[in-house]
């Protein structure tokens, strides 16, 4: 059996780099492993390029931005994150990994049904889940609820606070609730 795989365009999640501050290079390497489409905010362009990353798109308000050959300029004005998500949804990308330094529910809530989102911030992985979400996790792992949730029921978790949960043992945990989605955070 061959261990070589053919990666088709858009098969892997796109990578959107909004801010690399505090993001570990080894984690970046894992996200780049299968050569995703890479889009960077203009102010992160030089930093990302210094890692030798092939940059496919640059979010900028400057139509004359100087970028790598074959890098697409994605014009953006007031909200580069929103413009990037609109670009990816319009381009029919099924998923995106986002490296940033801030999380606001309002920035992502409108896109939950259109694209699979995973947000990386300061050693944490944030993603939306639907009711009945279940995942295998090692004992002692912490899960943080990032906004209010109605009628939360859990299994395999103990409550440390209103928003902080911890896995009781190695195995599956489950979250059930009465709303369309819930953003949770896990430690990388």
C-alpha positions as CSV (number, residue, x, y, z in Angstrom):
1,X,0.0,0.0,0.0
2,X,1.2,3.4,-0.8
3,X,1.3,6.1,1.8
4,X,1.0,8.9,-0.8
5,X,-2.3,10.7,-1.0
6,X,-3.6,13.0,-3.6
7,X,-5.1,16.1,-1.9
8,X,-7.8,17.7,-4.0
9,X,-8.3,21.5,-3.9
10,X,-10.6,22.5,-1.0
11,X,-10.5,19.0,0.5
12,X,-8.6,20.3,3.5
13,X,-9.7,23.2,5.6
14,X,-8.5,26.6,4.3
15,X,-6.2,28.5,6.7
16,X,-7.0,32.1,7.6
17,X,-4.3,33.9,9.5
18,X,-5.5,37.0,11.2
19,X,-2.8,37.1,14.0
20,X,0.1,34.8,14.7
21,X,1.1,36.3,18.1
22,X,1.6,33.5,20.6
23,X,0.8,30.8,18.1
24,X,3.4,28.0,18.2
25,X,5.3,27.2,15.0
26,X,4.7,23.4,15.5
27,X,1.0,24.0,15.6
28,X,1.2,26.1,12.4
29,X,3.1,23.3,10.8
30,X,0.3,20.8,11.6
31,X,-2.3,23.2,10.0
32,X,-0.1,23.5,6.9
33,X,0.7,19.8,6.5
34,X,-1.8,19.1,3.6
35,X,-1.1,22.4,1.8
36,X,-4.4,24.2,2.4
37,X,-5.5,27.5,0.8
38,X,-3.8,30.1,3.0
39,X,-5.3,33.6,3.4
40,X,-3.6,36.2,5.6
41,X,-4.5,39.7,6.9
42,X,-2.2,42.3,5.3
43,X,-0.6,43.2,8.6
44,X,0.4,39.5,9.1
45,X,1.7,39.0,5.5
46,X,5.5,39.6,6.3
47,X,5.3,37.4,9.4
48,X,3.6,34.6,7.6
49,X,5.9,34.9,4.6
50,X,8.9,34.7,6.9
51,X,7.9,31.0,7.7
52,X,8.1,30.3,4.0
53,X,4.4,29.8,3.6
54,X,2.9,29.9,0.1
55,X,0.2,32.6,0.5
56,X,-2.9,32.2,-1.7
57,X,-4.7,35.4,-0.7
58,X,-4.1,38.7,1.2
59,X,-6.9,40.6,2.9
60,X,-6.1,44.3,2.3
61,X,-7.8,47.6,1.6
62,X,-4.8,48.4,-0.7
63,X,-5.5,47.2,-4.2
64,X,-1.8,47.7,-5.1
65,X,-0.5,45.6,-2.2
66,X,2.7,43.8,-3.2
67,X,2.4,40.1,-2.6
68,X,3.9,36.8,-3.8
69,X,3.4,35.8,-7.4
70,X,0.0,34.2,-7.8
71,X,-1.3,35.6,-4.5
72,X,-4.9,36.9,-4.8
73,X,-5.6,40.3,-3.4
74,X,-8.9,40.2,-1.5
75,X,-10.1,43.7,-1.0
76,X,-11.4,44.3,2.5
77,X,-12.5,47.5,4.2
78,X,-14.0,47.7,7.7
79,X,-14.1,44.0,8.7
80,X,-11.3,41.8,7.3
81,X,-12.5,38.7,9.2
82,X,-16.1,39.0,7.8
83,X,-14.7,39.7,4.3
84,X,-12.5,36.6,4.5
85,X,-15.4,34.4,5.7
86,X,-17.6,35.7,2.9
87,X,-14.8,35.0,0.4
88,X,-14.5,31.4,1.6
89,X,-18.2,30.7,1.7
90,X,-18.6,32.2,-1.8
91,X,-15.7,30.0,-2.9
92,X,-17.5,26.9,-1.5
93,X,-14.8,26.0,1.0
94,X,-16.3,23.4,3.4
95,X,-14.1,24.4,6.3
96,X,-11.6,26.9,7.7
97,X,-9.0,27.0,10.5
98,X,-8.6,30.5,11.8
99,X,-5.6,31.8,13.8
100,X,-6.4,35.0,15.6
101,X,-6.1,36.7,19.0
102,X,-9.7,37.4,19.8
103,X,-13.1,35.7,19.7
104,X,-16.5,37.4,19.5
105,X,-19.5,35.3,18.9
106,X,-21.1,37.9,16.6
107,X,-18.2,37.5,14.2
108,X,-18.9,33.8,13.6
109,X,-22.5,33.1,14.4
110,X,-23.8,33.9,10.9
111,X,-21.4,31.5,9.2
112,X,-22.1,28.3,11.3
113,X,-24.4,26.8,8.7
114,X,-22.2,27.7,5.7
115,X,-18.7,26.6,6.7
116,X,-17.1,24.5,9.4
117,X,-15.2,26.8,11.7
118,X,-12.2,26.1,14.0
119,X,-10.7,29.1,15.7
120,X,-7.2,29.0,17.3
121,X,-6.5,31.5,20.1
122,X,-3.6,31.5,22.6
123,X,-3.4,27.7,23.1
124,X,-7.1,27.0,22.7
125,X,-9.2,25.5,19.9
126,X,-12.7,27.0,19.7
127,X,-15.5,25.5,17.6
128,X,-19.3,25.4,17.4
129,X,-21.2,22.2,18.4
130,X,-24.8,21.2,18.0
131,X,-27.0,19.6,20.6
132,X,-26.1,15.9,21.2
133,X,-22.4,16.6,20.5
134,X,-20.2,13.8,21.7
135,X,-16.4,13.4,21.7
136,X,-13.8,11.1,23.2
137,X,-11.4,12.9,25.5
138,X,-8.8,12.0,28.1
139,X,-9.5,12.4,31.8
140,X,-9.0,15.9,33.2
141,X,-9.4,17.8,30.0
142,X,-11.2,21.1,30.4
143,X,-14.0,22.3,28.1
144,X,-15.1,26.0,28.4
145,X,-18.6,27.2,27.3
146,X,-18.1,30.5,25.6
147,X,-21.6,31.9,25.9
148,X,-24.9,31.3,27.7
149,X,-26.6,28.0,27.0
150,X,-30.2,26.9,27.7
151,X,-31.0,23.7,29.6
152,X,-27.5,22.2,29.3
153,X,-27.3,18.5,30.1
154,X,-24.0,16.7,30.1
155,X,-22.5,13.2,30.6
156,X,-18.9,12.3,31.3
157,X,-18.2,15.8,32.6
158,X,-18.1,17.5,36.0
159,X,-18.9,21.1,36.4
160,X,-16.1,23.2,37.8
161,X,-18.0,26.5,37.3
162,X,-21.0,27.7,35.3
163,X,-18.8,27.8,32.1
164,X,-15.9,25.4,32.9
165,X,-16.3,21.6,32.6
166,X,-13.8,18.8,33.0
167,X,-13.8,15.3,31.7
168,X,-14.3,12.8,34.5
169,X,-12.4,9.9,32.9
170,X,-11.0,8.7,29.6
171,X,-14.0,8.3,27.3
172,X,-16.8,10.1,25.6
173,X,-18.5,13.2,26.9
174,X,-21.8,14.6,25.6
175,X,-23.4,18.0,25.5
176,X,-27.2,18.4,25.0
177,X,-28.9,21.8,25.0
178,X,-31.9,23.8,23.6
179,X,-30.5,26.2,21.1
180,X,-29.1,25.9,17.6
181,X,-25.4,25.8,18.6
182,X,-22.9,26.4,21.3
183,X,-19.2,27.5,21.0
184,X,-16.8,25.6,23.2
185,X,-13.1,25.9,23.8
186,X,-10.6,23.1,24.4
187,X,-6.9,23.4,25.3
188,X,-4.5,22.5,22.5
